[in-house]
Amino acid sequence: MEISPLLIGLLIAAGIAVVLVLWVISSYNGLIVSRQKYQNGFAQIDVQLKRRHDLIPNLLECVKGYMSHERETLEAVIRARNTALTANQSASRDPGNPQAMKDLGQAEGQLSGALSRLLMVAEAYPDLKANQNMMQFQGELTETENRISLARQTFNNQITGYNTQREMFPTVVVAGMLGFQAASLLEIGVAEREAPKVSFGK
């Protein structure tokens, strides 16, 4: 029995359609997995940022009895913390969003700067430097800063992986059709990226 050219053409077209559908599904699933990875990566940053933000009220409570004349310094930390809290909430809703990442990076950089200034001023108060609670808070703050740095590095690697996958052909076609936008790294100001290094030993 001879197969008609029309039937052959239909079979070829159907085969091409199946291949295209499978390719779209594969590309879509790959993008979803990559996006979930960086979203989960940001969740780890979020945990550490919340820990950092929660430490600050206790730190301020500890120092304010000694630093009653340093009201401006204390208020600067409070303002920076509040700004960072708001920025973190926005970033948590849409990790990778360029504006949210920029705002969060700036807010956390300002908070690091305010904390560094606070700890530098605290050096002028010998009784505060020797306070056990203060030494504990400083240790926890440094540990938290280090955890944030590691989590941010992982997150940025995941963002880079997602963006690279998104930009590769032919996945870039699917990304454009289905609304997968480029994601942004979380960068914190270079001058204020390192954890405050202040010794509260005698």
Backbone bond lengths (Angstrom), bond angles and torsions (degrees), N, CA, C in turn:
res aa  C-N    CA-C-N  psi(-1)  N-CA   C-N-CA  omega(-1)  CA-C   N-CA-C  phi
1 M - - - 1.472 - - 1.533 108.76 -
2 E 1.281 115.25 126.99 1.465 120.55 -177.37 1.533 110.82 -86.47
3 I 1.342 114.95 131.81 1.476 120.20 178.79 1.516 108.01 -85.77
4 S 1.310 115.74 131.66 1.463 120.13 -176.63 1.529 110.73 -72.48
5 P 1.328 117.09 149.16 1.466 120.83 176.84 1.535 112.83 -56.68
6 L 1.330 116.18 -33.03 1.468 120.00 179.16 1.515 111.12 -64.17
7 L 1.337 115.76 -42.57 1.461 120.41 179.51 1.526 110.59 -66.23
8 I 1.324 115.43 -40.44 1.467 119.21 177.77 1.530 110.22 -61.30
9 G 1.339 114.71 -43.46 1.467 119.53 178.71 1.518 112.15 -61.64
10 L 1.338 115.97 -40.44 1.467 120.34 179.13 1.526 111.69 -66.39
11 L 1.334 115.91 -40.05 1.462 119.96 178.86 1.530 111.15 -65.08
12 I 1.330 115.93 -40.90 1.465 119.76 177.98 1.524 110.65 -64.12
13 A 1.330 115.55 -44.69 1.467 120.07 179.64 1.529 110.74 -62.44
14 A 1.339 115.98 -40.86 1.464 119.89 179.32 1.528 110.35 -64.86
15 G 1.340 116.86 -40.20 1.458 120.97 178.76 1.519 111.73 -63.28
16 I 1.336 115.91 -42.90 1.465 120.49 177.93 1.524 110.49 -63.32
17 A 1.352 115.93 -41.28 1.468 120.07 -179.90 1.527 110.77 -62.63
18 V 1.347 116.30 -41.69 1.465 120.28 179.36 1.524 110.72 -63.03
19 V 1.341 115.78 -44.06 1.469 120.39 179.26 1.533 110.28 -61.01
20 L 1.347 116.57 -43.23 1.466 120.56 179.93 1.522 111.56 -63.21
21 V 1.337 116.04 -42.73 1.467 120.31 -179.90 1.534 110.32 -63.65
22 L 1.332 115.61 -44.24 1.468 119.44 178.98 1.526 111.11 -63.47
23 W 1.340 116.85 -38.16 1.464 121.25 178.81 1.529 111.01 -64.98
24 V 1.354 116.49 -43.35 1.466 120.77 178.71 1.527 110.43 -63.00
25 I 1.337 116.03 -44.33 1.467 120.09 179.94 1.521 110.91 -62.49
26 S 1.334 116.52 -44.05 1.463 120.81 -179.92 1.529 111.38 -63.17
27 S 1.324 116.39 -44.85 1.470 120.28 179.76 1.521 110.96 -64.67
28 Y 1.330 116.34 -43.11 1.468 121.20 179.71 1.527 110.53 -61.00
29 N 1.341 115.74 -47.94 1.470 119.58 -179.09 1.526 111.44 -62.62
30 G 1.331 116.50 -38.98 1.462 119.98 178.25 1.516 111.83 -62.77
31 L 1.331 116.83 -41.31 1.462 120.96 178.41 1.528 111.15 -66.41
32 I 1.321 116.28 -40.02 1.473 120.73 178.33 1.532 110.29 -60.89
33 V 1.334 116.57 -45.95 1.469 120.90 -179.82 1.530 110.43 -61.41
34 S 1.343 116.70 -44.66 1.464 120.27 -179.84 1.523 111.44 -64.40
35 R 1.328 116.66 -39.10 1.463 119.87 179.37 1.525 111.13 -67.05
36 Q 1.328 116.26 -40.28 1.463 119.37 178.20 1.524 111.76 -64.66
37 K 1.329 116.20 -34.64 1.464 119.92 178.65 1.521 110.73 -62.06
38 Y 1.342 116.66 -47.63 1.473 116.22 -177.88 1.526 111.69 -73.80
39 Q 1.335 117.66 -28.18 1.462 119.21 175.12 1.527 110.73 -66.73
40 N 1.334 116.06 -41.06 1.468 119.79 175.45 1.524 110.59 -66.26
41 G 1.324 116.31 -35.68 1.461 120.46 176.84 1.515 111.30 -62.00
42 F 1.327 116.53 -40.56 1.465 118.66 178.84 1.527 110.85 -68.54
43 A 1.329 116.88 -31.85 1.471 119.40 178.38 1.524 110.81 -58.77
44 Q 1.345 117.16 -33.84 1.465 120.42 177.21 1.532 111.28 -69.68
45 I 1.333 116.58 -37.75 1.470 119.97 174.65 1.522 109.43 -63.06
46 D 1.314 115.73 -43.55 1.463 121.66 -177.90 1.528 111.24 -57.93
47 V 1.334 116.40 -42.56 1.467 120.84 179.08 1.529 110.54 -59.42
48 Q 1.332 116.40 -45.25 1.457 120.49 -177.75 1.528 112.32 -71.89
49 L 1.328 116.62 -37.31 1.465 119.02 177.16 1.522 110.82 -64.10
50 K 1.317 116.83 -40.39 1.468 120.12 178.23 1.525 110.44 -64.23
51 R 1.317 115.91 -38.57 1.471 119.77 177.16 1.526 109.90 -62.38
52 R 1.313 115.92 -43.17 1.466 120.57 178.95 1.531 110.44 -62.71
53 H 1.328 116.02 -47.34 1.470 120.56 -178.76 1.531 111.05 -62.99
54 D 1.341 116.83 -35.07 1.468 120.42 179.80 1.526 112.39 -72.32
55 L 1.329 116.87 -26.33 1.465 120.14 178.72 1.531 112.07 -71.22
56 I 1.320 115.65 -30.34 1.469 119.64 -170.48 1.529 113.72 -63.43
57 P 1.347 120.45 -45.58 1.480 118.29 178.91 1.532 112.64 -58.23
58 N 1.343 116.93 -38.75 1.468 119.97 178.39 1.524 111.05 -67.69
59 L 1.323 115.75 -38.35 1.462 120.08 177.02 1.525 110.51 -62.42
60 L 1.331 116.32 -45.88 1.460 120.48 -179.99 1.522 111.65 -64.50
61 E 1.316 116.18 -37.78 1.464 120.48 178.05 1.523 110.66 -62.69
62 C 1.321 114.97 -36.53 1.467 120.37 179.79 1.524 111.84 -68.96
63 V 1.337 117.00 -40.40 1.469 119.60 -172.46 1.522 113.91 -88.04
64 K 1.331 117.29 -24.13 1.467 117.52 -170.66 1.527 113.43 -65.04
65 G 1.336 116.77 -27.98 1.459 119.07 176.88 1.525 112.66 -66.19
66 Y 1.309 115.89 -28.27 1.472 121.08 -179.72 1.531 111.61 -92.42
67 M 1.351 115.82 -28.27 1.466 120.53 -171.16 1.529 111.47 -114.36
68 S 1.320 116.00 46.71 1.469 120.02 -176.72 1.526 112.30 -62.72
69 H 1.344 116.91 -22.33 1.469 120.18 -178.66 1.528 112.22 -93.48
70 E 1.326 115.98 4.45 1.466 120.63 -178.06 1.531 110.53 -109.21
71 R 1.331 114.84 42.05 1.467 120.13 -174.54 1.526 112.39 -57.95
72 E 1.328 116.85 -41.34 1.463 120.56 -177.90 1.529 111.27 -62.36
73 T 1.314 117.13 -40.81 1.459 121.68 179.25 1.522 110.80 -65.17
74 L 1.328 116.41 -43.96 1.465 120.95 179.48 1.527 110.96 -64.24
75 E 1.328 116.87 -43.16 1.465 120.65 -179.52 1.529 111.50 -66.32
76 A 1.329 116.79 -33.15 1.463 120.35 178.19 1.529 110.25 -63.95
77 V 1.328 116.68 -38.61 1.465 120.16 177.88 1.526 110.41 -66.46
78 I 1.339 116.35 -42.61 1.471 120.41 179.88 1.522 110.56 -61.79
79 R 1.334 117.06 -45.75 1.468 120.51 179.49 1.535 111.21 -62.39
80 A 1.320 115.88 -43.66 1.465 119.91 -179.11 1.529 110.74 -64.93
81 R 1.330 116.73 -39.09 1.467 120.05 178.33 1.526 110.84 -64.10
82 N 1.332 116.91 -43.95 1.464 119.98 -179.75 1.533 111.76 -62.66
83 T 1.332 116.07 -40.47 1.463 120.65 177.40 1.523 110.42 -63.96
84 A 1.329 116.37 -42.48 1.464 120.96 -179.87 1.527 111.14 -65.56
85 L 1.328 117.45 -38.58 1.470 120.76 177.37 1.525 110.93 -59.74
86 T 1.333 116.18 -46.95 1.467 121.27 -179.77 1.526 110.87 -62.86
87 A 1.329 116.52 -44.59 1.464 120.93 -179.46 1.523 111.06 -64.56
88 N 1.321 116.71 -37.61 1.463 120.22 179.75 1.520 111.53 -67.67
89 Q 1.321 116.61 -37.33 1.465 120.07 177.72 1.534 110.84 -63.03
90 S 1.329 116.40 -42.23 1.468 120.63 178.52 1.522 111.08 -64.59
91 A 1.326 116.44 -43.62 1.466 120.63 -179.27 1.527 110.89 -66.30
92 S 1.322 117.64 -34.65 1.470 121.07 179.77 1.519 111.61 -64.70
93 R 1.321 116.02 -32.18 1.468 119.84 179.62 1.526 112.07 -71.50
94 D 1.340 117.29 -28.27 1.466 120.63 -177.43 1.531 110.36 -148.92
95 P 1.346 117.40 72.02 1.468 119.74 -179.37 1.530 110.91 -59.20
96 G 1.292 115.99 137.52 1.456 119.98 -179.92 1.510 113.78 95.27
97 N 1.339 117.02 -15.69 1.465 120.79 178.73 1.530 108.82 -62.09
98 P 1.355 116.97 126.31 1.473 119.75 -173.90 1.524 114.51 -54.19
99 Q 1.322 117.90 -47.37 1.463 120.18 -177.70 1.522 111.45 -69.16
100 A 1.338 116.16 -40.21 1.467 120.12 179.70 1.522 111.13 -64.01
101 M 1.337 116.51 -40.70 1.467 120.13 179.10 1.527 111.26 -67.90
102 K 1.326 116.32 -39.03 1.469 120.28 178.32 1.528 110.74 -64.00
103 D 1.337 115.72 -46.48 1.469 120.05 -179.64 1.528 111.38 -62.99
104 L 1.338 116.05 -41.10 1.463 120.05 -179.24 1.524 110.61 -66.63
105 G 1.325 116.72 -43.87 1.466 120.34 179.14 1.514 112.01 -59.88
106 Q 1.341 116.27 -43.34 1.462 120.50 179.17 1.523 111.27 -66.65
107 A 1.329 116.20 -43.69 1.473 120.49 -178.32 1.527 111.11 -63.94
108 E 1.332 116.92 -43.66 1.463 119.76 -179.50 1.529 110.57 -69.73
109 G 1.328 117.31 -33.49 1.459 120.01 175.68 1.517 111.32 -64.12
110 Q 1.339 116.19 -41.80 1.470 120.31 178.36 1.527 110.89 -66.13
111 L 1.323 116.31 -38.01 1.472 119.59 178.52 1.526 110.40 -65.90
112 S 1.321 116.95 -42.28 1.470 120.00 176.93 1.525 111.00 -59.62
113 G 1.331 115.52 -41.70 1.460 119.64 178.86 1.518 112.26 -63.95
114 A 1.341 116.60 -42.88 1.469 121.02 179.75 1.525 110.77 -65.20
115 L 1.336 116.97 -39.95 1.466 120.13 178.06 1.525 111.20 -66.38
116 S 1.317 116.14 -40.41 1.473 119.53 178.37 1.523 111.05 -61.04
117 R 1.327 116.29 -42.54 1.470 119.78 178.75 1.526 110.78 -64.49
118 L 1.326 116.55 -41.18 1.460 121.07 178.12 1.522 110.77 -59.81
119 L 1.318 116.94 -46.59 1.461 120.72 -178.13 1.524 111.87 -68.87
120 M 1.324 116.65 -31.60 1.468 119.57 175.93 1.523 110.69 -67.77
121 V 1.332 116.91 -42.36 1.464 121.01 178.05 1.530 109.94 -64.31
122 A 1.333 116.38 -37.17 1.464 120.84 -178.92 1.519 112.14 -61.96
123 E 1.314 117.08 -24.54 1.468 121.23 178.62 1.530 111.67 -59.43
124 A 1.331 116.80 -25.42 1.468 120.68 -177.32 1.530 112.02 -79.85
125 Y 1.328 118.11 -0.73 1.459 121.78 -177.46 1.531 108.89 -116.91
126 P 1.324 117.68 95.12 1.478 121.41 -175.77 1.526 113.91 -55.85
127 D 1.343 116.95 -41.24 1.468 119.35 -179.50 1.524 110.97 -64.49
128 L 1.324 116.26 -37.07 1.462 120.40 178.67 1.527 110.69 -68.82
129 K 1.319 116.53 -41.08 1.460 120.72 178.80 1.529 111.42 -59.02
130 A 1.333 115.80 -33.37 1.463 120.45 -177.43 1.530 112.71 -88.06
131 N 1.331 117.20 -6.00 1.460 122.19 -177.88 1.533 110.42 -67.27
132 Q 1.338 115.89 127.01 1.467 120.16 -177.03 1.528 112.29 -63.46
133 N 1.334 116.88 -39.87 1.469 119.78 178.45 1.519 110.99 -62.12
134 M 1.329 116.04 -40.42 1.454 120.16 179.99 1.520 110.83 -63.35
135 M 1.326 116.58 -43.02 1.459 119.95 178.82 1.531 111.00 -63.77
136 Q 1.340 115.70 -37.19 1.465 119.83 178.74 1.527 110.93 -66.50
137 F 1.336 116.09 -44.91 1.467 119.53 179.45 1.530 111.09 -62.11
138 Q 1.330 115.94 -40.88 1.463 119.64 -179.78 1.526 110.40 -63.01
139 G 1.339 116.58 -41.30 1.463 120.57 178.59 1.523 111.66 -64.43
140 E 1.341 116.29 -43.62 1.470 120.21 179.65 1.523 111.14 -66.62
141 L 1.323 115.99 -37.16 1.465 119.95 179.50 1.530 110.72 -65.23
142 T 1.319 116.60 -44.17 1.464 120.86 179.14 1.528 110.34 -63.26
143 E 1.325 116.75 -43.13 1.465 120.96 178.58 1.525 111.06 -61.62
144 T 1.327 116.00 -42.57 1.463 120.58 179.97 1.521 111.24 -65.09
145 E 1.333 116.59 -41.95 1.469 120.54 177.72 1.524 110.61 -59.10
146 N 1.321 116.80 -40.57 1.460 120.29 178.99 1.523 111.25 -65.86
147 R 1.320 116.95 -39.50 1.464 120.74 177.80 1.526 110.79 -65.36
148 I 1.326 116.20 -40.10 1.470 119.91 177.64 1.522 109.95 -60.91
149 S 1.319 115.94 -43.32 1.461 120.28 -179.10 1.529 111.53 -61.10
150 L 1.319 116.98 -43.62 1.467 120.51 179.21 1.526 111.47 -67.08
151 A 1.334 116.65 -43.12 1.462 120.29 179.85 1.524 110.72 -65.05
152 R 1.324 116.71 -37.46 1.468 120.71 179.39 1.527 111.11 -66.71
153 Q 1.322 116.10 -38.69 1.458 119.92 178.08 1.536 110.73 -62.91
154 T 1.337 116.59 -43.95 1.467 120.91 177.56 1.524 110.73 -62.06
155 F 1.319 116.17 -45.94 1.467 121.37 179.36 1.528 110.99 -59.05
156 N 1.327 116.62 -47.42 1.463 120.39 -179.11 1.527 111.82 -63.37
157 N 1.330 117.35 -35.65 1.466 120.59 175.35 1.529 110.82 -64.22
158 Q 1.336 116.36 -40.07 1.459 120.49 179.33 1.531 111.22 -68.77
159 I 1.335 116.84 -37.77 1.459 120.77 175.94 1.529 110.21 -62.68
160 T 1.328 116.41 -44.22 1.461 120.62 179.12 1.525 111.05 -61.26
161 G 1.331 116.78 -41.86 1.461 121.11 177.40 1.523 112.11 -61.78
162 Y 1.333 116.24 -44.37 1.470 120.92 178.33 1.520 110.87 -62.14
163 N 1.340 116.90 -48.76 1.468 120.32 -178.41 1.526 111.91 -62.67
164 T 1.321 116.33 -38.79 1.467 120.13 178.41 1.517 110.62 -63.93
165 Q 1.336 116.29 -45.99 1.471 120.76 178.49 1.520 110.72 -62.26
166 R 1.319 116.12 -41.75 1.465 121.37 -178.47 1.526 112.00 -63.96
167 E 1.324 117.80 -33.05 1.460 121.50 -175.13 1.527 113.66 -88.68
168 M 1.329 117.36 -9.55 1.459 119.88 -178.31 1.526 111.14 -79.43
169 F 1.316 115.35 141.93 1.462 120.00 175.96 1.530 108.26 -82.14
170 P 1.312 119.59 137.92 1.470 127.61 7.10 1.528 114.67 -95.63
171 T 1.345 117.44 5.08 1.472 119.99 -177.19 1.526 111.63 -60.50
172 V 1.331 117.17 -30.70 1.462 120.97 -179.42 1.530 111.25 -58.48
173 V 1.322 117.17 -30.96 1.475 120.92 178.59 1.525 109.91 -66.51
174 V 1.338 115.69 -47.10 1.468 120.51 179.51 1.525 110.19 -64.97
175 A 1.336 116.72 -41.92 1.463 120.69 179.82 1.517 111.03 -59.03
176 G 1.327 116.19 -42.85 1.464 119.97 179.42 1.521 112.10 -66.39
177 M 1.332 116.59 -41.89 1.473 120.53 -178.54 1.523 112.27 -67.75
178 L 1.339 116.45 -35.23 1.468 120.19 -172.21 1.526 113.17 -104.08
179 G 1.318 117.56 8.79 1.468 120.90 171.16 1.513 116.29 78.36
180 F 1.319 118.12 27.78 1.469 120.55 175.19 1.523 108.55 -83.25
181 Q 1.324 116.09 103.72 1.460 121.16 -177.54 1.530 111.21 -84.36
182 A 1.328 115.40 156.41 1.461 119.86 174.66 1.529 109.06 -63.68
183 A 1.324 116.48 144.12 1.469 121.98 179.30 1.523 109.27 -106.39
184 S 1.332 116.51 155.90 1.469 121.40 -176.76 1.519 111.80 -108.80
185 L 1.323 114.14 147.13 1.458 121.42 175.28 1.531 109.88 -69.96
186 L 1.314 115.77 159.55 1.467 120.90 172.34 1.513 107.46 -99.53
187 E 1.323 116.18 109.82 1.458 121.88 178.99 1.528 108.88 -114.05
188 I 1.326 115.20 130.86 1.463 120.92 176.80 1.519 107.29 -109.25
189 G 1.342 116.69 140.65 1.461 121.82 -175.65 1.518 112.85 -43.29
190 V 1.333 116.92 129.25 1.468 122.12 -175.42 1.521 112.17 -56.96
191 A 1.324 116.56 -40.94 1.469 119.88 -176.11 1.520 111.96 -67.73
192 E 1.359 116.49 -21.73 1.459 119.13 -174.85 1.517 112.32 -121.06
193 R 1.343 116.55 19.13 1.454 120.15 -175.10 1.521 112.13 -76.98
194 E 1.327 117.15 -35.45 1.450 119.41 -175.75 1.525 111.51 -74.05
195 A 1.311 114.75 149.64 1.462 119.69 177.28 1.518 109.39 -64.21
196 P 1.325 117.44 143.34 1.466 119.76 177.24 1.524 110.54 -56.65
197 K 1.311 117.48 131.06 1.458 121.53 -178.85 1.531 108.64 -113.52
198 V 1.306 114.97 91.90 1.462 119.69 178.84 1.511 107.63 -128.67
199 S 1.299 116.70 129.97 1.458 121.06 -179.49 1.528 109.97 -91.81
200 F 1.314 115.39 128.45 1.469 119.43 177.79 1.523 111.06 -109.03
201 G 1.319 114.51 19.76 1.466 117.99 174.04 1.511 110.36 -76.81
202 K 1.295 117.86 162.19 1.459 121.28 -179.79 1.523 110.01 -74.56
